[in-house]
């Protein structure tokens, strides 16, 4: 897999516990400039930067040996943590950065090693225990020794740091694939003198080292800003630095704790190699805020919702997580109207900012020297409210944007009411060279031969990807068809207007209350843990293959966002669970009705929906790459 893909894959895996790996730390993220200023109506630019750590590539991959590395002194072992019993912190051996290897009890039946002993996770969120009954009654048995034998056939690989997984000991196999890297096996330091060479205890070739920067290939972040600023069109107001991040997978405005925030997911060029990625001081994105009102505030990154993926010069593609170190916000000050003077009579006119109205000055005599006929001042417009309207009076009483004035039949035929203007249904031009996607999908736990009369017309979001190009389609409807399995099957046919690729296609599909799933092969039944895709399309609905994705159903449970009032955010967590638990069990609605918490389509929210969500909690986040 290309390194750029491996970096982006972190965004999918970020909620899963990492057993081992050379996580590098200290990456700084900050806004530039740190102090933003502007006037109402201005465009205020801020740039998001990351400064990655410089790493000496001859440092060890993991563990501690007989050399001079003192990182183990920083490791604090807790089996389990005294204040968080569902957390193991293992220092036998420590992680490659000298800190503990942390394991959460988040999968029932999971077995992990800590302090040289096996521990069992009896239930999701439970406490680690040395009683192995809930984990099959037995552990993996005696922990095997690391395999450090050097010979002509196997000398290029060390088998180290065994972990008990599913009743078997899983070794961390380290290849001698980069000159100058070190590792520890059997308590001794080993050196890789050359690419493809033999691991050796002669450390001569690993003295010193080459300095390299950690490099960035993906970002998943949330940037929040004050109410004086706005992002109305992320497509034009959020600009990637394409030298670092080529593909924008998501740029949307969300609400978190009452504040407006930008959710951004982006990855580097799909074909990027490590040497193509950017490290050190890297500009990632430029955000073009619109100054809406006077005031002060901040623009800040939420570190707990930020993940970076990239290339680790020490571990290569085996470790793509970049820890976030310091995060520095920017402050802003927006002063009054950018121009207090306006004039709509001249050419070109001097207009007011959005939300302000130009009121001409009333002169009792000739226009004073230095002024022009039509000069005015910008005043804050009153907040329009749909109500009465009359287009014949002077000045006319008009409706706000998006509303039409409908006369009510009064004698003058002018008085009316403001009615929300319906959105026109766009006509999508389908040309003879437009790719056609035929597919079948299933929604998790919408079961055949059960009451699913409300699992109808659930709109899908579909993203297609190939060769670095992506296209997003929303509001896609699918039709129920005869099912050959246990779940209700749905079929869709859609022209991919604006997408010009027929081969190596991957499809990402998200239901209205479901995690996004990636589909890349015919008859897919498991996660596709590779970059890109293998789907081939044609430009004819009759000849384009019908892809069967029914064996890998969309997981239900993404009901709300970061608050119970927010829209689904691609993550299943405690907020979704809290929302579902707060909903009363009522009589079923009529067929075809829509309830956001109705996950099985039976027209009501009940305990079965809670059971479905609990199962989905083990996955937590949709597939982004």
C-alpha positions as CSV (number, residue, x, y, z in Angstrom):
1,X,0.0,0.0,0.0
2,X,1.3,3.5,-0.8
3,X,2.3,5.5,2.2
4,X,-0.2,8.2,1.5
5,X,-2.9,5.6,1.7
6,X,-1.5,4.2,4.9
7,X,-1.6,7.6,6.5
8,X,-5.2,8.2,5.5
9,X,-6.1,4.7,6.8
10,X,-5.3,6.0,10.3
11,X,-8.5,8.1,10.1
12,X,-10.5,4.9,9.8
13,X,-8.6,3.1,12.5
14,X,-8.1,5.9,15.0
15,X,-10.6,4.5,17.5
16,X,-9.1,1.1,17.6
17,X,-6.4,0.4,20.2
18,X,-2.8,0.2,18.9
19,X,-0.9,-2.7,20.3
20,X,2.6,-1.5,19.3
21,X,4.2,1.0,17.0
22,X,6.6,3.9,16.9
23,X,4.2,6.8,17.5
24,X,6.1,10.0,17.1
25,X,5.1,12.9,19.3
26,X,5.4,16.7,19.6
27,X,3.7,17.8,16.4
28,X,2.7,21.4,16.8
29,X,-0.5,22.8,15.3
30,X,-1.2,26.5,15.1
31,X,-3.0,29.3,13.2
32,X,-1.3,32.0,11.3
33,X,-1.6,34.9,11.8
34,X,-2.1,34.5,15.5
35,X,-4.1,37.8,15.7
36,X,-6.8,38.4,13.0
37,X,-8.3,41.8,12.4
38,X,-10.9,43.0,9.9
39,X,-14.1,45.0,9.5
40,X,-17.7,43.8,9.1
41,X,-18.1,42.6,5.5
42,X,-14.4,41.8,5.1
43,X,-12.9,38.4,4.2
44,X,-10.5,37.4,7.0
45,X,-7.9,34.7,6.1
46,X,-6.4,32.3,8.5
47,X,-4.0,29.5,7.7
48,X,-3.6,26.2,9.6
49,X,-0.1,24.9,10.0
50,X,1.5,21.8,11.4
51,X,5.2,21.6,12.4
52,X,6.3,18.0,12.6
53,X,9.1,16.5,14.7
54,X,12.5,15.9,13.3
55,X,13.5,12.3,13.9
56,X,16.9,10.5,13.9
57,X,16.2,7.4,11.9
58,X,18.9,5.4,13.5
59,X,16.9,5.4,16.8
60,X,15.4,2.1,17.9
61,X,12.1,0.8,16.7
62,X,10.9,-0.6,20.0
63,X,11.8,-2.0,23.4
64,X,14.8,-1.4,25.5
65,X,18.1,-3.3,25.3
66,X,21.6,-3.1,26.6
67,X,22.4,0.2,24.8
68,X,22.3,3.7,26.2
69,X,18.6,4.4,25.5
70,X,17.1,5.4,28.8
71,X,13.5,5.8,27.6
72,X,12.3,3.0,29.8
73,X,12.8,5.3,32.9
74,X,9.9,7.3,31.6
75,X,7.5,4.3,31.5
76,X,5.0,3.9,34.3
77,X,3.4,0.4,34.4
78,X,-0.1,-0.2,35.8
79,X,-1.8,-3.6,35.4
80,X,-4.5,-2.3,35.5
81,X,-4.6,1.5,36.1
82,X,-5.7,2.1,39.7
83,X,-8.2,4.8,38.7
84,X,-9.3,3.4,35.4
85,X,-9.6,-0.4,35.7
86,X,-10.4,-0.9,32.0
87,X,-6.9,0.4,31.1
88,X,-3.7,-1.7,31.0
89,X,-0.4,0.3,30.9
90,X,2.3,-2.2,30.0
91,X,6.1,-1.5,30.3
92,X,7.3,-5.1,29.8
93,X,8.6,-3.9,27.4
94,X,7.6,-0.2,26.9
95,X,6.5,1.3,23.6
96,X,9.1,2.7,21.3
97,X,8.7,6.2,22.6
98,X,9.5,5.0,26.1
99,X,5.9,5.3,27.4
100,X,3.6,2.4,28.2
101,X,1.6,0.3,25.7
102,X,-2.0,1.1,26.5
103,X,-4.8,-1.4,26.0
104,X,-8.5,-0.6,26.7
105,X,-11.0,-3.2,27.7
106,X,-13.3,-2.5,24.7
107,X,-13.9,-6.0,23.2
108,X,-15.4,-8.8,25.2
109,X,-13.1,-11.8,25.3
110,X,-10.0,-9.8,24.5
111,X,-6.7,-11.0,26.0
112,X,-3.7,-8.7,26.5
113,X,-0.3,-9.0,28.3
114,X,0.8,-6.6,31.0
115,X,3.7,-7.0,33.4
116,X,4.4,-10.5,32.0
117,X,0.9,-11.8,32.8
118,X,-2.3,-12.4,30.7
119,X,-5.3,-10.2,31.4
120,X,-8.9,-10.9,30.2
121,X,-11.5,-8.2,29.2
122,X,-14.8,-9.8,30.4
123,X,-17.1,-7.2,28.8
124,X,-17.1,-4.0,26.8
125,X,-15.9,-1.3,29.3
126,X,-15.3,-3.9,32.0
127,X,-12.3,-4.2,34.3
128,X,-9.2,-6.2,33.2
129,X,-8.8,-9.4,35.2
130,X,-6.5,-12.3,35.5
131,X,-9.5,-14.6,35.7
132,X,-9.7,-16.0,32.2
133,X,-13.1,-17.6,32.3
134,X,-14.8,-14.9,30.2
135,X,-12.0,-15.2,27.6
136,X,-12.5,-18.9,26.7
137,X,-11.3,-20.3,30.1
138,X,-7.6,-20.4,29.0
139,X,-5.0,-17.9,28.0
140,X,-2.4,-18.3,25.3
141,X,-0.3,-20.3,27.8
142,X,3.3,-19.5,28.7
143,X,4.7,-16.5,26.9
144,X,7.2,-17.6,24.3
145,X,10.7,-16.2,24.0
146,X,11.6,-13.7,21.4
147,X,13.2,-15.2,18.3
148,X,16.5,-13.6,17.7
149,X,18.5,-16.4,15.9
150,X,20.6,-15.0,13.1
151,X,21.1,-17.3,10.1
152,X,21.3,-16.9,6.3
153,X,17.7,-17.6,5.7
154,X,16.0,-15.7,8.5
155,X,18.5,-13.2,9.7
156,X,16.7,-10.3,8.0
157,X,13.8,-10.6,10.5
158,X,13.4,-10.4,14.3
159,X,10.4,-11.9,16.0
160,X,9.8,-9.7,19.0
161,X,7.2,-8.5,21.6
162,X,4.7,-11.3,21.5
163,X,1.1,-10.4,22.3
164,X,-1.7,-12.8,23.2
165,X,-4.4,-12.4,20.5
166,X,-7.4,-14.8,20.1
167,X,-5.6,-17.6,22.0
168,X,-2.4,-17.4,20.0
169,X,0.8,-15.5,20.5
170,X,1.3,-12.8,17.8
171,X,4.9,-11.6,17.3
172,X,5.8,-8.2,16.1
173,X,8.0,-9.1,13.1
174,X,10.6,-6.5,12.3
175,X,12.3,-6.6,8.9
176,X,15.8,-5.2,8.3
177,X,14.4,-2.9,5.6
178,X,16.1,0.4,6.4
179,X,19.7,1.1,7.0
180,X,20.6,2.3,10.5
181,X,17.4,1.2,12.4
182,X,17.7,-0.5,15.7
183,X,15.5,-2.9,17.7
184,X,15.8,-5.0,20.8
185,X,15.4,-8.8,20.9
186,X,16.0,-10.9,23.9
187,X,17.2,-7.9,25.9
188,X,20.0,-7.1,23.4
189,X,20.3,-4.3,20.9
190,X,20.3,-5.3,17.2
191,X,21.3,-3.1,14.2
192,X,20.1,-3.3,10.6
193,X,23.3,-2.3,8.6
194,X,21.7,-2.1,5.2
195,X,18.3,-2.6,3.4
196,X,17.7,-6.3,3.2
197,X,20.7,-7.0,5.3
198,X,21.1,-9.3,8.4
199,X,20.2,-8.0,11.9
200,X,23.4,-7.9,13.9
201,X,24.6,-7.1,17.5
202,X,27.5,-5.2,15.9
203,X,26.1,-1.6,16.3
204,X,28.8,0.1,14.3
205,X,26.5,0.8,11.3
206,X,23.8,2.2,13.5
207,X,25.9,4.8,15.3
208,X,24.8,8.4,14.6
209,X,21.8,8.6,12.4
210,X,20.0,10.6,9.6
211,X,17.6,13.4,10.6
212,X,14.3,13.3,8.9
213,X,11.0,15.0,9.5
214,X,7.8,13.1,10.2
215,X,5.6,13.7,7.1
216,X,1.9,14.4,6.8
217,X,-0.4,12.5,4.5
218,X,-3.9,13.0,6.1
219,X,-5.8,15.2,8.6
220,X,-9.2,14.8,10.3
221,X,-9.8,18.0,12.4
222,X,-12.4,20.3,13.8
223,X,-11.7,24.1,13.9
224,X,-14.2,26.2,15.9
225,X,-14.8,29.9,15.6
226,X,-16.8,32.7,17.1
227,X,-20.3,34.0,16.1
228,X,-18.8,37.1,14.5
229,X,-17.4,34.9,11.7
230,X,-19.1,32.6,9.2
231,X,-18.4,29.9,6.6
232,X,-21.3,29.7,4.3
233,X,-19.7,27.8,1.4
234,X,-17.0,25.4,2.5
235,X,-16.2,24.5,-1.1
236,X,-14.9,28.0,-1.8
237,X,-14.0,29.2,1.7
238,X,-11.8,26.2,2.6
239,X,-8.7,26.0,0.4
240,X,-6.2,23.1,0.7
241,X,-2.5,23.6,0.2
242,X,-2.4,21.0,-2.6
243,X,1.4,20.5,-2.2
244,X,0.6,18.8,1.2
245,X,-3.1,17.7,1.0
246,X,-4.6,17.0,-2.4
247,X,-8.0,15.6,-1.8
248,X,-10.8,17.2,0.4
249,X,-13.0,14.3,1.6
250,X,-15.2,16.4,3.9
251,X,-15.5,20.1,4.6
252,X,-18.7,20.9,6.5
253,X,-20.0,23.3,9.2
254,X,-21.1,21.5,12.4
255,X,-22.2,22.7,15.8
256,X,-20.2,21.6,18.9
257,X,-21.2,22.8,22.3
258,X,-23.1,25.7,20.8
259,X,-20.3,26.9,18.6
260,X,-19.9,26.8,14.9
261,X,-17.0,24.6,13.7
262,X,-15.5,23.4,10.5
263,X,-15.0,19.7,10.1
264,X,-12.2,19.0,7.7
265,X,-11.0,15.6,6.4
266,X,-8.3,15.6,3.7
267,X,-5.5,13.4,2.4
268,X,-2.5,13.8,0.2
269,X,-2.1,12.7,-3.4
270,X,-3.2,9.1,-3.8
271,X,0.1,8.2,-5.5
272,X,2.4,10.0,-3.0
273,X,5.6,8.2,-1.9
274,X,7.3,9.1,1.4
275,X,9.7,11.5,-0.4
276,X,6.7,13.3,-1.9
277,X,5.1,14.1,1.4
278,X,5.6,17.4,3.3
279,X,7.3,17.5,6.7
280,X,8.7,20.2,9.1
281,X,6.7,23.4,8.9
282,X,3.7,22.6,6.6
283,X,0.8,24.8,5.6
284,X,-2.3,22.6,5.4
285,X,-5.3,24.8,4.7
286,X,-6.4,28.4,4.3
287,X,-9.9,29.3,5.7
288,X,-11.6,32.4,4.3
289,X,-13.9,33.6,7.0
290,X,-16.6,36.2,6.3
291,X,-16.8,38.9,9.0
292,X,-20.5,39.2,9.9
293,X,-20.6,41.4,12.9
294,X,-18.3,43.4,15.2
295,X,-16.8,41.6,18.2
296,X,-13.8,39.6,19.4
297,X,-13.2,35.8,19.8
298,X,-11.0,33.0,18.8
299,X,-10.4,30.5,16.0
300,X,-9.2,27.2,17.6
301,X,-8.4,23.6,16.8
302,X,-10.1,21.0,19.0
303,X,-7.1,18.6,19.7
304,X,-9.4,15.9,21.0
305,X,-11.1,15.8,17.6
306,X,-7.9,16.0,15.6
307,X,-6.0,13.2,14.0
308,X,-3.0,13.4,11.8
309,X,-1.7,10.5,9.6
310,X,1.7,10.4,8.0
311,X,5.0,8.7,7.3
312,X,7.2,7.7,10.3
313,X,10.9,7.6,9.1
314,X,11.5,5.1,11.9
315,X,8.7,2.6,11.3
316,X,7.8,3.3,7.7
317,X,4.3,2.3,6.7
318,X,3.8,0.1,9.8
319,X,2.9,3.2,11.9
320,X,1.1,6.2,10.5
321,X,-0.2,8.0,13.7
322,X,1.2,11.4,14.5
323,X,0.5,12.5,18.0
324,X,-0.7,16.1,18.5
325,X,1.6,18.1,20.8
326,X,0.9,21.8,21.4
327,X,-2.1,23.5,19.8
328,X,-2.1,27.3,19.5
329,X,-5.3,29.2,18.6
330,X,-5.7,32.5,16.9
331,X,-7.7,35.5,18.2
332,X,-9.7,37.9,16.1
333,X,-11.1,41.4,16.3
334,X,-13.8,42.5,14.0
335,X,-14.6,46.3,14.0
336,X,-17.6,48.1,12.6
337,X,-18.9,48.3,9.1
338,X,-16.0,48.2,6.6
339,X,-17.4,51.3,4.8
340,X,-19.9,53.5,6.5
341,X,-20.5,55.3,3.2
342,X,-22.6,53.8,0.5
343,X,-24.0,55.0,-2.8
344,X,-26.2,52.9,-5.1
345,X,-26.6,55.6,-7.8
346,X,-23.0,55.6,-9.0
347,X,-21.3,53.1,-11.3
348,X,-19.9,51.0,-9.9
349,X,-22.1,51.3,-6.8
350,X,-20.6,51.4,-3.3
351,X,-22.6,48.7,-1.5
352,X,-23.0,47.7,2.2
353,X,-21.9,44.4,3.7
354,X,-24.3,41.5,4.0
355,X,-26.9,42.3,6.7
356,X,-26.6,46.1,6.3
357,X,-28.9,48.4,4.3
358,X,-27.8,51.6,2.5
359,X,-29.9,54.6,3.7
360,X,-29.4,57.8,1.7
361,X,-28.6,61.0,3.7
362,X,-31.3,63.6,3.8
363,X,-29.9,67.0,2.7
364,X,-32.2,70.0,3.1
365,X,-30.4,72.0,0.5
366,X,-27.8,71.5,-2.2
367,X,-25.5,68.6,-1.8
368,X,-22.6,69.7,0.4
369,X,-19.1,70.1,-1.2
370,X,-17.2,66.8,-1.3
371,X,-20.4,64.7,-1.3
372,X,-22.3,63.1,-4.1
373,X,-26.0,62.7,-4.9
374,X,-27.1,59.4,-3.4
375,X,-24.5,59.2,-0.7
376,X,-25.7,57.2,2.3
377,X,-24.7,55.3,5.4
378,X,-24.8,51.6,6.1
379,X,-27.2,50.6,8.9
380,X,-27.8,47.1,10.4
381,X,-30.8,45.6,8.5
382,X,-33.7,44.4,10.7
383,X,-34.0,40.7,10.9
384,X,-36.6,39.7,8.3
385,X,-39.5,37.6,9.5
386,X,-42.0,35.9,7.1
387,X,-45.2,37.8,7.5
388,X,-47.3,40.3,5.5
389,X,-46.0,41.7,2.2
390,X,-47.1,44.3,-0.3
391,X,-45.3,45.1,-3.5
392,X,-47.4,48.1,-4.5
393,X,-46.7,50.4,-1.6
394,X,-43.7,52.7,-1.4
395,X,-41.4,51.5,0.0
396,X,-42.6,48.0,-0.8
397,X,-42.9,45.4,2.0
398,X,-40.9,42.5,0.6
399,X,-40.3,39.0,1.8
400,X,-36.9,37.8,3.0
401,X,-34.7,35.7,0.7
402,X,-36.1,32.3,0.0
403,X,-39.8,33.4,0.4
404,X,-42.4,34.4,-2.2
405,X,-45.1,37.0,-1.7
406,X,-48.5,35.3,-2.2
407,X,-51.5,37.6,-2.4
408,X,-54.4,36.7,-0.2
409,X,-57.2,37.9,-2.4
410,X,-57.8,41.3,-0.8
411,X,-59.6,44.0,-2.8
412,X,-56.4,45.7,-3.9
413,X,-54.8,42.4,-4.8
414,X,-51.5,43.5,-3.3
415,X,-51.4,42.5,0.4
416,X,-50.1,39.0,0.8
417,X,-48.1,36.5,3.0
418,X,-44.6,35.3,2.7
419,X,-44.4,31.6,1.8
420,X,-41.2,29.5,1.7
421,X,-40.1,29.1,-1.9
422,X,-39.8,25.3,-2.8
423,X,-36.4,24.2,-3.9
424,X,-36.3,23.4,-7.6
425,X,-35.6,19.8,-8.5
426,X,-32.4,20.0,-10.6
427,X,-32.3,18.3,-14.0
428,X,-29.1,16.3,-14.1
429,X,-27.7,16.0,-17.6
430,X,-26.8,12.5,-18.4
431,X,-24.5,12.1,-21.4
432,X,-23.5,9.0,-23.3
433,X,-20.1,9.0,-21.6
434,X,-21.4,9.2,-18.0
435,X,-20.4,6.2,-15.8
436,X,-23.3,4.2,-14.4
437,X,-23.2,2.6,-10.9
438,X,-25.6,-0.3,-10.3
439,X,-25.5,-1.6,-6.8
440,X,-27.3,-3.5,-4.0
441,X,-27.0,-2.7,-0.3
442,X,-28.5,-3.6,3.0
443,X,-29.0,-1.6,6.2
444,X,-27.8,-3.4,9.3
445,X,-30.6,-5.1,11.3
446,X,-33.4,-4.2,8.8
447,X,-34.4,-7.9,8.5
448,X,-36.5,-9.7,6.0
449,X,-39.8,-11.1,7.2
450,X,-39.9,-8.5,10.0
451,X,-41.9,-5.3,10.3
452,X,-39.8,-2.9,8.2
453,X,-42.5,-0.7,6.7
454,X,-40.7,2.5,7.7
455,X,-37.4,1.4,6.1
456,X,-38.4,3.1,2.9
457,X,-36.9,6.0,1.0
458,X,-33.9,6.3,3.3
459,X,-31.6,8.7,1.5
460,X,-28.0,7.8,0.9
461,X,-24.9,9.8,0.5
462,X,-22.6,8.2,-2.1
463,X,-19.0,9.1,-2.7
464,X,-17.0,7.7,-5.6
465,X,-13.2,7.7,-5.8
466,X,-10.7,6.7,-8.5
467,X,-7.2,7.9,-9.4
468,X,-7.3,10.8,-6.9
469,X,-10.7,12.1,-8.2
470,X,-13.8,12.1,-5.9
471,X,-17.4,13.1,-6.4
472,X,-20.1,13.3,-3.7
473,X,-23.8,12.6,-4.4
474,X,-26.6,13.2,-1.8
475,X,-30.2,12.3,-1.5
476,X,-29.8,9.0,-3.4
477,X,-32.9,6.8,-3.1
478,X,-32.9,3.0,-3.5
479,X,-35.7,0.6,-4.0
480,X,-36.5,-2.6,-2.0
481,X,-36.1,-5.8,-4.0
482,X,-36.5,-9.5,-3.4
483,X,-33.9,-10.6,-0.9
484,X,-31.7,-13.7,-1.0
485,X,-30.4,-13.3,2.5
486,X,-31.6,-12.5,6.0
487,X,-31.7,-8.7,5.5
488,X,-33.9,-6.6,3.3
489,X,-32.0,-5.7,0.1
490,X,-32.2,-2.4,-1.8
491,X,-31.1,-1.7,-5.4
492,X,-29.9,1.6,-6.8
493,X,-28.9,2.8,-10.3
494,X,-27.2,6.2,-10.5
495,X,-25.4,8.1,-13.3
496,X,-22.1,9.5,-11.9
497,X,-22.4,12.9,-13.5
498,X,-19.2,14.8,-13.2
499,X,-17.1,11.7,-12.5
500,X,-15.0,10.5,-15.5
501,X,-13.5,7.2,-14.3
502,X,-14.5,3.7,-15.2
503,X,-11.8,1.6,-13.5
504,X,-10.3,1.1,-10.1
505,X,-13.4,2.7,-8.5
506,X,-14.2,2.7,-4.8
507,X,-17.6,3.6,-3.4
508,X,-18.4,5.0,0.0
509,X,-22.1,4.8,1.1
510,X,-23.7,6.3,4.2
511,X,-27.3,5.9,5.2
512,X,-29.2,8.7,7.1
513,X,-28.5,7.1,10.5
514,X,-25.6,4.8,9.6
515,X,-21.8,4.8,9.5
516,X,-20.2,5.3,6.1
517,X,-19.0,2.1,4.6
518,X,-16.4,1.5,1.9
519,X,-17.2,-0.9,-1.0
520,X,-14.4,-1.8,-3.4
521,X,-15.0,-5.4,-4.7
522,X,-17.9,-7.5,-6.0
523,X,-19.7,-9.5,-3.2
524,X,-17.7,-7.7,-0.5
525,X,-18.4,-9.1,3.0
526,X,-15.6,-7.6,5.1
527,X,-13.7,-4.4,5.5
528,X,-11.6,-3.5,2.5
529,X,-8.4,-2.6,4.2
530,X,-6.6,-1.3,1.2
531,X,-6.3,2.0,-0.7
532,X,-8.4,2.6,-3.8
533,X,-10.8,0.1,-5.3
534,X,-11.4,-2.6,-7.8
535,X,-14.8,-1.8,-9.3
536,X,-15.2,-1.4,-13.1
537,X,-18.1,0.6,-14.6
538,X,-19.5,1.2,-18.1
539,X,-21.5,4.1,-19.5
540,X,-24.6,1.9,-20.0
541,X,-27.1,0.9,-17.3
542,X,-27.6,-2.4,-19.2
543,X,-24.0,-3.4,-19.3
544,X,-22.5,-1.8,-16.2
545,X,-22.1,-4.6,-13.5
546,X,-24.6,-4.9,-10.7
547,X,-22.4,-4.8,-7.7
548,X,-23.6,-6.8,-4.7
549,X,-22.7,-5.1,-1.4
550,X,-25.4,-6.8,0.6
551,X,-22.9,-9.0,2.5
552,X,-21.4,-5.9,4.2
553,X,-24.3,-4.0,5.6
554,X,-24.3,-0.4,6.8
555,X,-24.0,-0.2,10.6
556,X,-26.8,1.8,12.2
557,X,-26.4,4.2,15.1
558,X,-25.1,7.5,13.8
559,X,-28.3,9.3,15.0
560,X,-27.1,12.7,16.1
561,X,-23.9,14.7,16.1
562,X,-21.8,16.2,18.9
563,X,-25.0,17.2,20.7
564,X,-28.5,15.7,20.5
565,X,-29.6,18.7,18.4
566,X,-26.8,18.3,15.9
567,X,-26.9,16.4,12.6
568,X,-25.2,13.0,12.4
569,X,-21.4,13.4,12.3
570,X,-20.1,10.0,11.1
571,X,-19.4,8.7,14.6
572,X,-21.4,6.5,17.0
573,X,-20.8,7.4,20.6
574,X,-22.4,8.1,23.9
575,X,-24.3,11.1,22.5
576,X,-26.2,8.8,20.1
577,X,-26.8,6.4,22.9
578,X,-28.1,9.1,25.2
579,X,-30.4,10.4,22.5
580,X,-31.9,7.0,21.9
581,X,-32.4,6.3,25.6
582,X,-34.2,9.6,26.1
583,X,-36.8,8.7,23.5
584,X,-40.1,7.3,24.8
585,X,-41.6,4.1,23.4
586,X,-44.7,5.2,21.6
587,X,-47.2,3.4,19.4
588,X,-45.8,2.7,15.9
589,X,-46.2,5.4,13.3
590,X,-47.8,4.8,9.9
591,X,-46.0,3.0,7.2
592,X,-43.4,5.2,5.4
593,X,-42.9,7.5,8.3
594,X,-39.4,8.5,9.4
595,X,-38.0,8.4,12.9
596,X,-34.3,9.2,13.3
597,X,-33.9,6.7,16.1
598,X,-35.8,3.9,14.4
599,X,-32.9,1.8,13.3
600,X,-34.7,-1.4,12.3
601,X,-37.5,0.3,10.3
602,X,-40.4,-0.9,12.4
603,X,-41.9,2.7,12.7
604,X,-41.1,3.1,16.4
605,X,-38.2,3.5,18.8
606,X,-37.9,0.7,21.3
607,X,-35.3,-1.5,23.1
608,X,-34.3,-3.3,19.9
609,X,-32.9,-0.1,18.5
610,X,-30.8,0.3,21.7
611,X,-29.4,-3.3,21.2
612,X,-28.5,-2.4,17.6
613,X,-26.7,0.7,18.6
614,X,-24.7,-1.1,21.3
615,X,-23.4,-3.6,18.7
616,X,-22.4,-0.7,16.4
617,X,-20.5,1.0,19.2
618,X,-17.7,-1.5,18.8
619,X,-16.9,0.1,15.4
620,X,-17.6,3.7,16.4
621,X,-16.5,5.6,13.2
622,X,-17.3,5.4,9.5
623,X,-14.8,4.3,6.9
624,X,-13.1,7.4,5.4
625,X,-10.5,5.8,3.2
